[in-house]
Amino acid sequence: MLYYSTQGKTSPASLKEAVMRGLPADNGLFMPQRIGKLPLSFWQNLEKKSFSDICFEVANCLIGEDLPAGILQNLVEKAIDFDAPLQSLNADTHILELFHGNTFAFKDFGARFMAQLMSYFVKDEKRPLHILVATSGDTGSAVAHGFLGIPNIFVTVLYPKGKVSEIQEKQFTTLGENITALEIEGTFDDCQALVKQAFLDKELTSKLFLTSANSINISRLVPQAFYYVRAYQQLIDKSKKTVFVVPSGNFGNLTAGILAQKIGLPVDRFVAATNANAVVPEYLETGNYKPRTSVPTISNAMDVGNPSNFARMNDLMPNLADMKENIVGYAFTDSETRQAMIEVKQKFGYVIDPHGAVGYLAWKHYQKTLTEPANGIILETAHPSKFVETVEETLGEKITIPAKLQDLLKRTKKSIGLGKDFEGFKKFLLEKV
């Protein structure tokens, strides 16, 4: 199968080309020319399937044309060796815990799968592969750990100075080996702009074998569709409609949900939950898409003012009416987020992180519009201890930090400071990489 650019100004690419290039030459995003459907038998027998079975069959449906089944099965099993359990707060409100991977965040799914896929594709390459990744928090750590020690692949992580939590920062600035961390004087949007510009720079692309590991890379979206199906599998009462509530920043996670819906997952509605960076909820309300500089919040992984994957959402749902039929958007302040964290702890005894709390708020608001009960599945995208300062300050109590994260805090940070100008970044890549 071939993959086209959402800009439509460049020739379609193979899966290998799309994954290894990351971005098309016209600055669009790669999309598959067609999206197949899982057979009825898959859904009829869903209860009997292991998570590994689900991952393979979803991956096979989306990209199976381009990889031998045995190879794809092996890649999936190596990448996804952890679960995505569903915790029910009550009969209608469910938390999909996506933090049981190596770095305690949902991005472990995409990063580990991408690492295995790229490792397979790069094995016959003579030049080393250089991965550029911008992060507002969890992407950097997930990608760094996913690719750590993989031969012939080097990773450069760009992150905004002072705008990620200490634990998040330590997860990708203390590794060394084939991982380099760049501390950028700017916002996440500045980091993302540097990565995008690097791919469009002819001198860089002629001298370096570059690709991206952000959610702009199509291989990140495939494994994120896995856990949508796993969440549905775990619902006890499937007679009710299913609503996925997605804390959203760059909107890759929600786009993966739409892919899962396209291959047959019965989703009644997606709820896009954002913080003050409410570009998409405002678009859904007004029809005007106005990207802007991101605003810092306590749910920092969602601090994105110009979400890249909106281009894919537009491609999958070409007009506003289609999008509004499938997606509802809500935005919340930091004070509302903190109050939600307190409410979830007091009412249900569950400690939720700031991003999941935004999702909880969105579900509560959406529930008021329903005429009958529905299953609301809130994506809990990171372990609360990754935002320990915010969580403990808000709840007024200490929370348990996993031993692996405690060990990280003792390590020495190794990062290189850079400004947000492209020429300085380009010079660094040409001289250091």
C-alpha positions in Angstrom: 0.0 0.0 0.0 1.1 3.6 -0.7 1.0 6.5 1.7 0.1 10.0 0.4 0.7 13.4 1.9 -2.2 15.4 3.4 -0.9 18.4 1.3 -1.2 16.3 -1.9 1.9 17.9 -3.5 4.3 15.0 -3.5 4.4 11.4 -4.8 3.0 8.7 -2.6 5.5 6.6 -0.6 5.9 3.0 0.5 5.5 2.2 4.2 9.2 2.1 4.6 9.7 5.5 3.0 6.9 7.0 5.0 8.2 5.7 8.3 11.9 6.5 7.6 11.3 9.9 6.2 8.7 10.9 8.8 7.5 13.9 6.8 6.7 14.3 3.1 8.7 16.8 1.2 5.6 19.1 0.9 5.4 19.4 4.8 2.2 17.4 5.0 1.7 14.2 6.9 1.6 10.7 5.5 -1.7 8.9 5.4 -2.6 5.4 4.0 -4.3 5.4 0.6 -7.0 3.1 2.1 -8.0 1.8 5.5 -9.3 -1.7 5.7 -11.9 -3.2 8.1 -11.4 -6.0 10.6 -13.7 -8.9 9.8 -16.9 -9.5 11.7 -15.4 -12.6 13.2 -12.8 -10.5 14.9 -15.4 -8.6 16.9 -17.5 -11.7 17.5 -14.5 -13.5 19.1 -13.0 -10.4 20.8 -13.5 -11.6 24.4 -11.4 -14.7 23.7 -8.4 -12.8 22.3 -5.2 -11.9 24.2 -3.9 -8.3 24.0 -1.1 -9.6 21.8 -3.6 -11.1 19.4 -5.5 -7.8 19.3 -2.3 -5.9 18.6 -1.2 -8.2 15.8 -4.6 -8.2 14.1 -5.1 -4.4 14.3 -1.5 -3.9 13.0 -2.1 -6.5 10.2 -5.3 -4.7 9.2 -3.5 -1.3 9.0 -0.1 -2.2 7.6 -0.1 -5.9 7.0 0.1 -5.5 3.2 3.7 -4.2 3.6 5.2 -6.7 6.0 5.4 -10.5 6.2 3.0 -11.7 8.9 5.8 -13.5 10.8 7.9 -10.3 10.9 4.9 -8.2 12.0 4.0 -10.6 14.7 7.5 -10.6 16.0 7.7 -6.8 16.0 4.4 -6.5 17.9 5.4 -9.1 20.5 8.8 -7.3 21.2 7.2 -3.9 21.3 4.0 -4.4 23.4 4.9 -6.6 26.4 2.7 -4.7 28.8 -1.1 -4.2 29.2 -3.6 -1.4 29.1 -6.0 -2.2 32.0 -9.4 -0.6 32.4 -10.3 0.6 35.9 -14.0 1.4 36.5 -14.8 4.3 38.8 -18.5 3.5 38.5 -20.8 1.9 36.0 -20.4 4.7 33.4 -16.9 6.1 34.1 -13.8 4.1 33.2 -10.1 4.9 33.3 -7.9 3.3 30.6 -4.5 3.1 32.3 -1.8 3.6 29.6 1.1 4.0 31.9 2.2 0.4 32.4 5.1 0.6 29.9 8.8 1.3 30.5 8.4 5.1 31.0 5.0 5.1 32.6 3.2 7.0 29.7 1.0 6.1 26.8 3.7 7.0 24.4 5.5 3.8 25.2 3.1 2.0 22.8 4.0 4.2 19.8 7.7 4.6 20.6 8.5 0.9 21.2 6.6 -0.2 18.1 8.3 2.5 16.0 11.7 1.5 17.4 11.1 -2.2 16.4 9.8 -1.2 12.9 12.6 1.2 12.2 15.2 -1.3 13.4 13.8 -3.7 10.9 13.8 -1.2 8.1 17.3 0.2 8.9 19.1 -3.2 9.1 20.3 -3.0 5.5 21.2 0.7 5.5 24.8 1.8 5.3 24.2 5.2 6.8 23.2 5.6 10.5 19.6 6.8 11.0 19.2 10.1 13.0 15.9 10.6 14.7 14.8 14.1 15.7 12.0 14.3 18.2 10.3 17.3 19.9 8.7 16.7 23.2 6.5 18.5 25.7 7.1 15.8 28.2 6.4 12.1 27.7 7.3 11.7 24.0 11.0 12.4 24.7 11.3 9.8 27.4 9.3 7.1 25.5 11.3 7.6 22.3 14.7 7.7 24.2 14.0 4.5 26.0 12.4 2.8 23.0 15.5 3.4 20.9 18.2 3.2 23.6 21.0 1.0 22.5 19.5 0.1 19.1 22.4 -0.3 16.6 22.9 2.3 13.8 20.2 4.6 15.2 20.8 7.9 17.0 18.2 10.1 18.7 18.2 13.8 19.4 15.4 15.0 21.7 14.4 18.7 21.7 12.5 20.0 24.7 11.4 23.4 26.0 13.6 24.6 28.9 11.7 24.7 32.3 8.5 23.4 30.8 8.7 19.7 31.5 8.6 18.0 35.0 11.8 16.9 36.7 11.0 13.2 36.3 10.1 13.6 32.6 13.4 15.5 32.0 15.5 13.0 33.9 14.0 10.2 31.8 15.6 11.3 28.6 18.5 13.5 29.7 20.4 10.9 31.8 20.7 8.0 29.3 23.7 8.9 27.2 24.7 6.2 24.6 22.9 7.0 21.4 20.5 9.6 23.0 21.2 13.4 23.0 19.0 15.9 24.7 18.7 19.5 23.6 17.3 22.1 26.0 15.7 24.8 23.8 15.0 28.3 25.0 11.4 28.4 23.9 8.1 26.5 23.8 7.2 23.0 22.6 5.9 24.7 19.4 9.4 26.1 18.8 10.9 22.7 19.3 8.5 21.2 16.8 9.1 23.9 14.3 12.9 23.2 14.5 12.3 19.5 13.7 9.9 20.3 10.8 12.3 22.8 9.3 15.2 20.3 9.6 13.3 17.9 7.3 12.8 20.7 4.7 16.4 21.8 4.7 18.1 20.3 1.6 21.6 20.5 3.0 20.7 18.6 6.2 18.7 16.0 4.4 21.5 15.4 1.9 24.1 15.0 4.6 22.1 13.1 7.2 19.7 10.3 7.1 16.9 12.0 9.1 13.5 10.9 10.4 11.1 11.9 13.2 9.6 10.0 16.1 6.9 12.5 16.9 3.2 11.6 16.3 3.8 13.2 12.9 5.3 9.8 12.0 2.6 7.4 10.8 4.2 4.4 12.6 3.3 6.1 16.0 -0.4 6.0 15.2 -0.7 2.3 14.4 0.1 0.9 17.9 -2.0 3.6 19.6 -5.0 2.1 17.9 -4.3 -1.1 19.8 -5.4 0.1 23.2 -8.7 1.5 21.9 -9.7 -2.0 21.0 -8.3 -3.4 24.2 -10.4 -0.9 26.2 -13.6 -1.9 24.4 -12.8 -5.5 25.0 -12.7 -5.0 28.8 -16.1 -3.3 29.0 -18.6 -5.4 30.9 -21.8 -3.8 29.5 -21.3 -3.3 25.8 -25.0 -2.6 25.2 -24.3 1.0 26.1 -22.8 3.4 23.6 -19.0 3.8 23.9 -17.4 7.3 24.3 -13.7 7.8 24.3 -12.5 10.9 26.2 -9.0 11.8 25.0 -6.8 14.4 26.8 -5.3 16.1 23.7 -2.3 18.2 22.8 -0.8 17.3 19.4 -3.9 15.1 18.7 -2.1 12.0 17.6 -3.9 10.0 20.3 -7.3 11.1 19.1 -6.3 10.5 15.5 -5.3 6.9 16.4 -8.8 6.5 17.9 -10.4 7.6 14.6 -8.3 5.0 12.8 -9.6 2.3 15.3 -13.1 3.5 14.5 -12.4 3.3 10.8 -11.3 -0.4 11.1 -14.6 -1.2 12.9 -14.4 -0.3 16.5 -17.9 0.8 17.6 -17.3 4.3 18.9 -20.3 6.7 19.4 -18.3 9.8 20.0 -14.8 11.1 20.8 -14.4 13.9 23.4 -11.4 16.0 22.9 -10.3 17.3 26.3 -7.8 20.2 26.3 -6.3 22.7 28.7 -6.1 26.4 28.0 -4.6 25.5 24.6 -8.1 25.1 23.1 -7.5 25.5 19.4 -9.5 22.4 18.4 -12.4 22.8 20.8 -12.7 26.4 19.5 -12.7 25.1 15.9 -15.4 22.6 16.7 -17.5 25.4 18.1 -16.8 28.2 15.7 -15.5 26.6 12.5 -12.4 28.8 12.7 -9.0 27.1 13.1 -6.6 29.6 14.7 -3.3 28.1 15.8 -1.3 30.2 18.2 1.6 30.2 20.7 1.0 27.6 23.4 0.2 28.6 26.9 2.0 26.8 29.8 -0.3 24.8 32.1 0.0 22.0 34.8 -1.0 19.5 32.1 2.1 20.4 30.2 2.2 17.5 27.8 -0.9 19.1 26.2 0.6 22.5 25.9 0.4 22.7 22.1 -0.9 25.7 20.2 -0.6 24.3 16.7 -1.4 20.6 16.8 0.2 18.7 13.9 -2.3 15.9 13.7 -5.1 18.3 13.0 -4.1 17.8 9.4 -4.8 14.1 9.7 -8.1 14.7 11.4 -9.1 17.0 8.6 -8.1 14.3 6.1 -10.2 11.6 7.8 -13.1 14.0 8.3 -12.9 16.5 5.4 -15.6 18.9 6.5 -16.6 20.5 9.8 -20.0 18.7 9.9 -18.3 15.3 9.8 -15.9 16.3 12.5 -18.6 17.7 14.8 -20.6 14.5 14.3 -17.7 12.5 15.6 -15.9 14.8 18.1 -17.0 17.1 20.9 -14.4 19.4 22.4 -14.0 21.0 25.9 -11.3 23.1 27.5 -10.5 23.7 31.2 -8.3 25.9 33.4 -5.6 24.8 35.8 -7.8 25.5 38.8 -10.6 23.4 37.3 -8.1 20.6 36.7 -6.8 20.7 40.3 -10.4 20.5 41.6 -11.1 17.5 39.4 -8.0 15.7 40.8 -9.3 16.4 44.3 -12.8 15.2 43.4 -11.5 11.9 41.8 -9.4 11.1 44.9 -12.2 12.0 47.4 -15.0 10.4 45.5 -13.4 7.3 44.1 -10.1 6.9 46.0 -8.2 7.1 42.7 -5.2 9.3 42.1 -5.4 10.8 38.6 -2.7 12.9 36.9 -3.4 16.4 35.6 -4.0 15.2 32.0 -6.4 12.5 33.0 -8.2 15.1 35.2 -8.8 17.2 32.2 -10.4 14.1 30.6 -12.5 13.5 33.7 -13.9 17.1 33.5 -14.7 16.7 29.8 -16.5 13.4 30.5 -18.6 15.1 33.2 -19.6 17.9 30.9 -20.4 15.5 28.0 -22.5 13.3 30.3 -24.9 16.2 30.9 -25.7 16.2 27.2 -26.6 12.5 27.1 -30.2 11.2 27.1 -29.2 7.7 28.1 -26.2 6.1 30.0 -23.0 5.5 28.1 -19.6 4.0 28.8 -17.1 6.9 29.1 -13.5 5.7 28.7 -11.1 8.3 29.9 -7.5 7.8 28.6 -5.1 8.2 31.6 -2.0 9.0 29.6 0.7 9.0 32.3 1.3 7.8 35.8 0.5 10.6 38.4 4.0 10.3 39.9 5.5 11.8 36.7 3.9 15.0 37.9 4.6 14.4 41.5 5.0 18.1 42.6 1.6 19.1 41.0 -0.2 16.0 42.3 1.1 16.2 45.9 0.5 19.9 46.1 -3.0 19.6 44.8 -4.0 16.6 46.9 -2.1 17.7 50.0 -0.6 14.3 50.5 2.4 12.2 49.4 1.9 9.7 46.6 3.8 6.5 45.8 6.5 6.9 43.2 7.6 3.7 41.4 11.1 2.6 42.3 12.3 3.0 38.7 11.3 6.7 38.7 12.8 7.2 42.1 16.2 6.0 40.7 16.0 8.4 37.8 15.8 11.4 40.2 19.3 10.5 41.5 20.9 10.6 38.1 22.8 13.5 36.6 21.2 15.4 33.8 23.1 15.6 30.6 21.7 18.1 28.1 22.9 20.8 25.7 21.3 24.3 25.8 20.3 25.9 22.5 18.3 28.9 21.3 15.2 28.5 19.2 16.8 29.8 16.0 17.1 27.3 13.2 20.6 28.2 12.1 22.0 27.3 15.6 20.2 24.0 15.6 21.3 23.2 12.0 24.9 24.1 13.0 24.7 21.7 15.9 23.4 18.9 13.8 26.1 19.3 11.1 28.9 19.6 13.6 27.9 17.2 16.4 25.7 14.6 14.8 
